[in-house]
Amino acid sequence: MKSKLVPLLVLAGLLNVPVMLDAESGPNGTGETKAGDIHGLRAGQKTVKPESVGISTVRLQMVDEMIKRHIAAKDVAGAIVVVARRGQVAYFQTFGQMDIESRKPMARDAIFRLASMTKPIISVAIMMLVEEGKVHVDDPVSRFIPQFKSLKVAVPNPSAPAFAPTARQLAPAEISFTTVPAIREITVRDLLTHTSGLVSGPISDQEASKAPRQSSETLADYIPRLASFPLEFQPGSRWAYSPRAGFETLGRIVEVASGQPLDRFLNQRIFEPLGMKDTYFGPPEARADRIVSIYAKTDKGLEKQPNDDPRFLPGNVYLAGGGGLSSTADDYLRFALMLANGGELDGKRLLGTRTVEWMRSLHTAPNLPDHIRGEGFGWGVRVIDGSGAGGTMLSEGSFGWSGTFGTHFWIDPTRQLVAIMLMQAVPNNEMRLEIEAAVMQSIID
C-alpha cells in the first residue's frame, strides 16, 4: 500500500481547524513548537478556544489529570486524546512516551495499531456497497462466499464444563459438543451486529484454533475455511462479539462485491478522499520509527511486547478487517468527523446522511441474550440505548467502538462531539469509562 508522509501543517489545512498541543509534550518534550516542525502548528495559526464550542478549558484539565495519573501508575506508557465539537478541534493532546526504552516522547504523527477500531471503517465500506445495490444487509453470506451455504451449530454436551459465553472463558479441557444444522443462513446483518455465532465463543474458538490461518493466506484463501467451523449459536439468537472472523468475512464480501482487493477499495473510496495519508494494513518500513510500542502492565512495571503480529507488519497479505489497520490520530479524526457530519467532509461525500443515521441506529434488541446493558449494536458500532443505563456518561444515541490495545472513540450526534483516545496497552476498560466521563463533564452548554 502506497503512502506519503504528510506534515502536520498540511493535515491542519486539510482539517481546516486549529488544534491544541500538550504544553508538556512538544517535539522534544520541551513544550516548544517551531514553525515548520511536523509536530507543531502552522506559523501564526491560533488554537480554537474550547469555550467557543461550548467546552470548558478548566474542566478539560480533568482529561489531562486522568491520563497522567494512569501514566504515573504505569498502566500505560503514553497516549493521545482528541476532542472536537461542532467540527472544530478543541483539544489535541499528546502524553507520555511512545517508547519507554528510547525515551521517545509521544508524537502527534505517531502510528497506532487500531485493532478493532478497524471495524467501523469496514462497516462504512459495506454501507457504500449497500448504497450502490451491490450488497444488501439481509443477503446471506453464501451469496458472496458459497461455502457458507450449509452451516452447523455447536451444542455443548450435557456433561461439558460450564462456561461464560460473553467472557469467552474456555474450560481447562476441550469442550465436547455435537452439532445441529443452522436454522437459517448467516447474513451480512448478523456479521455487522455480532449475532452470527461465527467464531464468537469457546467452542467455535476451540475448533477454529485447530486449523489456524497460515501467514501466506489471503482473505480469499482463509475466509471460506471459516464455514467448516461450527457456529457458537443459532444465527440471530444471541449477541456475542466476534473479534476477528465476523469482520474479516465482511472484508472478503467487500472484495467480492467490489471486484477489488480490500486495501485498494479502502484507499480509493475512503482514505484518499478523506486525506487519510497514514492509514495502512501493515505500515511500510519507512514509517517504523513512528509506530508506538505496545506495553503490558506486570508486577514489575510496564513490559514491552514484541511487534510480531503479522497483521501489522510490512508485506502482510492478510487484510484483517476485524482489526488489522494502523493509523494516526489525525487520520482517524478525519474519518470520525466524516461520520459526525453525516457522511461528508471538506466537500467529499462518502455516504448519504440517511445511511449514516441507519448505521448508527440500534439493530439489536435490548432483550437479546447476552446483550450488554445500556447499549446495543448498529452496523459495526456500539450504540448507547439509554443515557445512564450502562454506567457511562455518554448521551443516548452516541456511537463508536474500541480496540484491544486501548484505542477508543465515540461520536455524540446530539452534542456534535467527537472524542478519540489512542494508546498501545493491554485493554483497560476502566480508562475507557474514565475518558468518557472526563470529556463529557467538560461540556458546558
C-alpha positions as CSV (number, residue, x, y, z in Angstrom):
1,M,0.0,0.0,0.0
2,K,1.5,3.3,-1.1
3,S,1.5,6.4,1.1
4,K,3.4,9.6,1.6
5,L,4.4,11.3,4.8
6,V,2.2,14.4,5.2
7,P,3.5,17.2,7.6
8,L,1.1,18.5,10.2
9,L,0.8,21.8,8.5
10,V,-0.8,20.1,5.5
11,L,-3.0,18.0,7.8
12,A,-4.1,21.1,9.7
13,G,-5.0,22.7,6.4
14,L,-7.0,19.6,5.4
15,L,-8.9,19.7,8.6
16,N,-9.4,23.4,8.3
17,V,-9.5,23.7,12.0
18,P,-6.9,24.9,14.6
19,V,-5.6,22.4,17.2
20,M,-4.2,22.4,20.7
21,L,-0.9,20.7,21.6
22,D,0.1,19.5,25.1
23,A,2.3,22.1,26.7
24,E,4.3,19.4,28.3
25,S,4.9,17.2,25.3
26,G,6.1,19.3,22.4
27,P,8.5,17.9,19.7
28,N,11.3,17.3,22.2
29,G,9.3,17.2,25.4
30,T,10.0,20.9,25.9
31,G,6.6,22.2,25.2
32,E,8.0,24.5,22.5
33,T,6.9,24.4,18.9
34,K,8.7,25.8,15.9
35,A,7.2,26.9,12.6
36,G,7.6,24.1,10.0
37,D,8.1,21.3,12.6
38,I,5.7,18.5,11.8
39,H,4.6,18.3,15.4
40,G,3.8,21.9,15.7
41,L,1.2,24.4,14.5
42,R,1.5,26.4,11.3
43,A,3.1,29.8,12.0
44,G,0.5,32.3,13.1
45,Q,-2.3,29.8,13.4
46,K,-4.4,30.2,16.6
47,T,-5.8,27.4,18.7
48,V,-9.6,27.3,18.9
49,K,-10.7,28.3,22.4
50,P,-12.7,25.4,23.9
51,E,-15.4,27.9,25.2
52,S,-16.1,28.9,21.6
53,V,-17.6,25.4,21.0
54,G,-19.2,25.1,24.5
55,I,-16.4,23.3,26.3
56,S,-14.7,24.4,29.5
57,T,-10.9,24.8,29.3
58,V,-10.7,24.4,33.1
59,R,-12.8,21.3,33.1
60,L,-10.7,19.8,30.3
61,Q,-7.9,19.6,32.8
62,M,-9.6,16.5,34.2
63,V,-8.7,14.7,30.9
64,D,-5.0,15.7,31.5
65,E,-5.1,14.6,35.1
66,M,-6.8,11.3,34.3
67,I,-4.2,10.3,31.6
68,K,-1.2,11.5,33.6
69,R,-2.5,9.5,36.6
70,H,-2.5,6.3,34.6
71,I,0.9,7.0,33.2
72,A,2.3,7.6,36.7
73,A,0.7,4.3,37.8
74,K,2.5,2.6,34.9
75,D,-0.8,1.5,33.4
76,V,0.2,2.9,30.0
77,A,3.3,4.5,28.6
78,G,1.6,7.3,26.6
79,A,-1.5,8.4,24.8
80,I,-3.1,10.9,22.5
81,V,-6.6,12.4,23.2
82,V,-8.6,14.4,20.8
83,V,-11.9,16.2,21.4
84,A,-13.7,18.1,18.6
85,R,-17.1,19.8,18.8
86,R,-19.2,21.4,16.0
87,G,-16.5,20.4,13.5
88,Q,-13.6,22.2,15.4
89,V,-10.8,20.6,17.4
90,A,-10.9,22.0,20.9
91,Y,-8.3,19.6,22.4
92,F,-5.5,17.6,20.9
93,Q,-3.0,16.4,23.5
94,T,-0.1,14.1,23.5
95,F,1.0,12.4,26.7
96,G,4.0,10.3,27.9
97,Q,6.2,8.2,25.6
98,M,5.7,6.2,22.5
99,D,8.7,4.1,23.5
100,I,10.0,3.9,27.1
101,E,13.3,2.3,26.3
102,S,14.4,5.0,24.0
103,R,12.6,7.7,26.0
104,K,10.9,8.8,22.8
105,P,8.1,11.3,23.6
106,M,4.6,10.7,22.2
107,A,4.4,12.5,18.8
108,R,1.3,13.8,17.1
109,D,2.0,11.8,14.0
110,A,2.6,8.5,16.0
111,I,1.1,5.4,14.3
112,F,-1.1,3.2,16.5
113,R,-2.5,-0.3,15.8
114,L,-6.2,0.4,15.6
115,A,-7.2,-3.2,16.3
116,S,-11.0,-3.3,16.4
117,M,-11.3,0.3,15.6
118,T,-10.8,-1.0,12.1
119,K,-14.4,-2.4,12.2
120,P,-16.3,0.9,11.7
121,I,-14.1,1.5,8.6
122,I,-15.2,-1.8,7.2
123,S,-18.8,-1.0,8.1
124,V,-18.5,2.2,6.0
125,A,-17.2,0.2,3.1
126,I,-20.1,-2.2,3.4
127,M,-22.6,0.7,3.6
128,M,-21.1,2.2,0.4
129,L,-21.8,-1.1,-1.4
130,V,-25.3,-1.2,0.1
131,E,-25.9,2.3,-1.4
132,E,-24.8,1.0,-4.8
133,G,-27.1,-2.0,-4.6
134,K,-24.2,-4.5,-4.7
135,V,-24.8,-5.7,-1.1
136,H,-28.0,-5.9,1.0
137,V,-27.8,-6.2,4.7
138,D,-30.1,-9.3,4.7
139,D,-28.1,-11.0,2.0
140,P,-26.9,-14.5,3.0
141,V,-23.2,-14.6,3.3
142,S,-23.3,-17.5,0.8
143,R,-24.2,-15.1,-2.0
144,F,-20.6,-13.9,-1.8
145,I,-18.9,-16.9,-0.3
146,P,-20.7,-20.2,-1.4
147,Q,-19.0,-22.3,1.3
148,F,-21.3,-20.6,3.9
149,K,-24.4,-22.2,2.4
150,S,-24.9,-25.0,4.9
151,L,-23.5,-24.3,8.3
152,K,-23.6,-26.3,11.6
153,V,-24.2,-25.1,15.1
154,A,-22.4,-26.4,18.2
155,V,-24.4,-27.8,21.0
156,P,-22.4,-28.5,24.2
157,N,-22.9,-32.0,25.6
158,P,-24.7,-32.1,29.0
159,S,-21.5,-33.2,30.7
160,A,-19.4,-30.4,29.2
161,P,-17.9,-27.9,31.7
162,A,-19.9,-24.7,32.2
163,F,-18.5,-21.6,30.6
164,A,-19.4,-17.9,30.4
165,P,-20.2,-17.2,26.7
166,T,-19.7,-13.4,26.9
167,A,-16.4,-13.7,28.8
168,R,-15.2,-16.3,26.3
169,Q,-13.8,-18.4,29.1
170,L,-12.5,-21.7,27.8
171,A,-12.7,-24.7,30.1
172,P,-9.4,-26.3,31.1
173,A,-10.1,-29.3,28.9
174,E,-11.6,-29.4,25.5
175,I,-15.3,-28.8,25.4
176,S,-17.3,-31.7,24.0
177,F,-20.2,-31.0,21.8
178,T,-22.5,-32.2,19.0
179,T,-23.7,-30.2,16.0
180,V,-27.1,-29.5,14.5
181,P,-28.0,-27.7,11.2
182,A,-28.3,-24.0,11.4
183,I,-32.0,-23.0,11.2
184,R,-31.1,-20.3,8.6
185,E,-28.0,-18.9,6.9
186,I,-26.0,-16.2,8.5
187,T,-26.4,-12.8,6.8
188,V,-24.5,-9.6,6.4
189,R,-26.7,-8.1,9.1
190,D,-25.6,-10.9,11.5
191,L,-22.0,-10.1,10.9
192,L,-22.4,-6.4,11.3
193,T,-24.2,-6.8,14.6
194,H,-22.2,-9.7,16.1
195,T,-25.2,-12.0,16.2
196,S,-23.9,-14.6,13.7
197,G,-22.1,-17.0,16.1
198,L,-19.2,-17.1,13.8
199,V,-16.0,-17.8,15.9
200,S,-17.6,-15.9,18.8
201,G,-17.3,-18.2,21.8
202,P,-15.4,-21.0,23.5
203,I,-16.5,-23.9,21.2
204,S,-16.1,-22.1,17.9
205,D,-12.8,-20.6,19.1
206,Q,-11.6,-24.1,20.1
207,E,-12.4,-25.5,16.7
208,A,-11.0,-22.6,14.7
209,S,-7.7,-22.9,16.6
210,K,-7.3,-26.4,15.1
211,A,-7.0,-25.0,11.6
212,P,-5.1,-21.7,12.1
213,R,-4.5,-19.3,9.2
214,Q,-1.1,-19.5,7.6
215,S,0.9,-16.4,7.1
216,S,0.8,-16.8,3.3
217,E,-3.0,-17.0,3.2
218,T,-5.2,-14.1,1.9
219,L,-8.8,-13.4,2.7
220,A,-9.8,-15.4,-0.4
221,D,-7.8,-18.4,0.9
222,Y,-8.9,-18.4,4.6
223,I,-12.4,-17.0,4.9
224,P,-14.1,-19.9,3.0
225,R,-12.4,-22.2,5.6
226,L,-14.4,-20.5,8.4
227,A,-17.5,-22.1,7.1
228,S,-16.2,-25.5,8.3
229,F,-16.2,-24.4,11.9
230,P,-19.5,-24.8,13.9
231,L,-21.3,-21.6,14.8
232,E,-21.4,-20.8,18.6
233,F,-25.2,-20.5,18.5
234,Q,-28.1,-20.3,16.1
235,P,-27.9,-17.2,13.9
236,G,-29.6,-14.2,15.4
237,S,-30.4,-15.9,18.7
238,R,-27.7,-14.2,20.8
239,W,-25.2,-11.4,20.9
240,A,-21.6,-12.4,21.2
241,Y,-18.6,-10.5,20.0
242,S,-16.8,-11.9,17.0
243,P,-13.3,-10.3,17.4
244,R,-11.9,-11.3,14.0
245,A,-13.9,-13.7,11.9
246,G,-17.1,-11.7,11.5
247,F,-15.5,-8.6,10.1
248,E,-12.8,-10.4,8.3
249,T,-15.6,-12.1,6.4
250,L,-17.2,-8.7,5.8
251,G,-13.8,-7.6,4.3
252,R,-13.9,-10.6,1.9
253,I,-17.5,-9.6,1.0
254,V,-16.2,-6.1,0.1
255,E,-13.6,-7.7,-2.2
256,V,-16.1,-10.0,-3.9
257,A,-18.9,-7.3,-4.3
258,S,-16.5,-4.6,-5.5
259,G,-14.1,-6.7,-7.5
260,Q,-11.1,-5.1,-5.7
261,P,-8.7,-6.1,-3.0
262,L,-9.8,-4.7,0.3
263,D,-6.8,-2.4,0.7
264,R,-7.4,-0.9,-2.7
265,F,-11.0,-0.3,-2.1
266,L,-10.4,1.4,1.2
267,N,-7.6,3.5,-0.3
268,Q,-9.6,4.7,-3.3
269,R,-13.0,5.1,-1.6
270,I,-12.2,6.2,1.9
271,F,-8.6,7.0,2.7
272,E,-7.7,9.1,-0.3
273,P,-11.0,11.2,-0.4
274,L,-10.6,11.9,3.3
275,G,-6.9,12.7,3.2
276,M,-6.0,9.8,5.5
277,K,-2.4,9.6,4.4
278,D,-1.1,7.4,7.2
279,T,-3.6,4.5,7.5
280,Y,-2.4,1.1,6.4
281,F,-2.7,-2.7,6.6
282,G,1.0,-3.2,7.7
283,P,2.7,0.2,7.9
284,P,5.7,0.4,5.5
285,E,9.2,0.1,6.9
286,A,9.8,3.8,6.2
287,R,7.3,4.5,9.0
288,A,8.7,2.1,11.5
289,D,10.1,4.9,13.7
290,R,6.6,6.4,14.1
291,I,5.0,3.2,15.4
292,V,4.1,3.2,19.1
293,S,5.4,0.3,21.2
294,I,2.9,-1.9,22.9
295,Y,3.3,-2.5,26.7
296,A,1.6,-4.8,29.2
297,K,1.3,-4.0,32.9
298,T,3.1,-6.5,35.1
299,D,4.1,-6.8,38.7
300,K,7.5,-5.4,37.6
301,G,6.0,-2.5,35.7
302,L,5.3,-2.0,32.0
303,E,6.8,-4.7,29.9
304,K,7.4,-4.1,26.2
305,Q,5.6,-6.6,23.9
306,P,7.1,-7.9,20.7
307,N,6.0,-6.4,17.5
308,D,5.4,-9.7,15.8
309,D,1.7,-9.7,14.9
310,P,1.8,-10.3,11.2
311,R,-1.3,-8.2,10.7
312,F,0.7,-5.1,11.4
313,L,3.9,-5.9,9.6
314,P,5.1,-4.7,6.2
315,G,4.3,-7.2,3.4
316,N,1.3,-8.6,5.2
317,V,-1.1,-10.2,2.6
318,Y,-4.0,-10.9,5.0
319,L,-6.1,-7.8,5.1
320,A,-7.8,-8.2,8.5
321,G,-11.0,-6.2,8.5
322,G,-11.6,-7.3,12.1
323,G,-8.6,-5.4,13.4
324,G,-5.6,-5.1,11.1
325,L,-5.4,-1.3,10.3
326,S,-2.8,1.1,11.8
327,S,-3.4,4.8,11.7
328,T,-2.7,8.2,13.4
329,A,-4.9,10.4,15.5
330,D,-5.2,13.0,12.7
331,D,-6.3,10.3,10.2
332,Y,-8.9,8.7,12.4
333,L,-10.2,12.1,13.4
334,R,-11.0,12.8,9.7
335,F,-12.8,9.5,9.5
336,A,-14.8,10.3,12.7
337,L,-15.6,13.8,11.6
338,M,-17.0,12.5,8.3
339,L,-19.4,10.3,10.2
340,A,-20.3,13.1,12.6
341,N,-21.0,15.3,9.6
342,G,-23.5,12.9,8.1
343,G,-21.1,11.2,5.7
344,E,-19.3,14.2,4.2
345,L,-16.1,16.1,5.0
346,D,-14.5,19.0,3.1
347,G,-16.8,18.6,0.2
348,K,-16.1,14.9,-0.2
349,R,-19.3,12.8,0.4
350,L,-18.7,9.1,1.2
351,L,-22.2,8.2,2.4
352,G,-25.7,9.7,2.4
353,T,-26.9,11.3,5.6
354,R,-29.7,8.7,5.9
355,T,-27.1,5.9,5.5
356,V,-25.1,7.2,8.4
357,E,-28.3,7.6,10.5
358,W,-29.1,3.9,9.7
359,M,-25.6,2.8,10.5
360,R,-25.8,4.4,14.0
361,S,-29.3,3.1,14.8
362,L,-29.9,0.2,17.1
363,H,-30.2,-3.0,15.2
364,T,-30.1,-5.5,18.2
365,A,-33.0,-6.0,20.5
366,P,-32.3,-4.9,24.2
367,N,-33.7,-8.3,25.4
368,L,-31.3,-10.3,23.2
369,P,-29.5,-12.9,25.4
370,D,-26.0,-11.6,26.5
371,H,-26.9,-8.1,25.3
372,I,-24.7,-5.5,27.1
373,R,-26.8,-3.4,29.5
374,G,-27.4,0.1,28.3
375,E,-26.1,-0.3,24.8
376,G,-26.7,-2.3,21.6
377,F,-25.2,-2.5,18.2
378,G,-25.6,-0.6,14.9
379,W,-23.7,-1.5,11.8
380,G,-20.3,-2.3,13.3
381,V,-20.6,0.3,16.1
382,R,-21.7,0.3,19.7
383,V,-24.8,2.4,20.2
384,I,-25.9,3.8,23.6
385,D,-29.5,3.0,24.0
386,G,-30.3,4.9,27.2
387,S,-28.3,7.6,29.0
388,G,-27.0,6.3,32.3
389,A,-28.3,2.7,31.8
390,G,-24.9,1.2,31.1
391,G,-22.7,3.2,33.6
392,T,-21.4,5.6,31.1
393,M,-22.0,9.4,30.8
394,L,-22.4,9.2,27.0
395,S,-25.6,10.6,25.6
396,E,-28.3,8.3,24.2
397,G,-27.5,7.6,20.6
398,S,-23.8,8.1,20.9
399,F,-21.9,5.5,18.8
400,G,-18.3,4.3,18.3
401,W,-16.0,1.4,19.2
402,S,-12.7,0.4,20.8
403,G,-9.6,-1.7,20.1
404,T,-7.8,-4.3,22.2
405,F,-4.7,-2.2,22.6
406,G,-6.6,0.7,24.3
407,T,-7.9,2.6,21.2
408,H,-11.3,4.1,21.8
409,F,-13.6,6.6,20.1
410,W,-17.2,7.8,20.1
411,I,-19.4,10.3,18.3
412,D,-22.2,12.1,20.1
413,P,-24.7,13.3,17.4
414,T,-26.8,15.2,19.9
415,R,-23.9,17.3,21.2
416,Q,-22.0,17.3,17.9
417,L,-19.0,15.9,19.7
418,V,-16.1,13.6,18.6
419,A,-13.6,12.1,21.0
420,I,-10.7,9.8,20.4
421,M,-8.2,8.2,22.8
422,L,-5.3,6.2,21.4
423,M,-2.7,4.2,23.3
424,Q,-1.0,0.8,23.0
425,A,-1.5,-1.2,26.1
426,V,-3.4,-4.2,27.4
427,P,-7.1,-3.5,27.4
428,N,-8.2,-1.1,30.1
429,N,-12.0,-0.8,30.3
430,E,-11.7,1.4,33.3
431,M,-9.8,4.0,31.3
432,R,-12.5,4.0,28.6
433,L,-15.2,4.8,31.1
434,E,-12.9,7.4,32.7
435,I,-12.2,9.2,29.5
436,E,-15.9,9.2,28.6
437,A,-16.7,10.9,31.9
438,A,-13.8,13.3,31.7
439,V,-14.7,14.5,28.3
440,M,-18.5,14.7,28.8
441,Q,-18.2,16.6,32.0
442,S,-16.3,19.4,30.2
443,I,-19.3,20.3,28.1
444,I,-20.9,23.5,29.4
445,D,-23.8,24.2,27.0
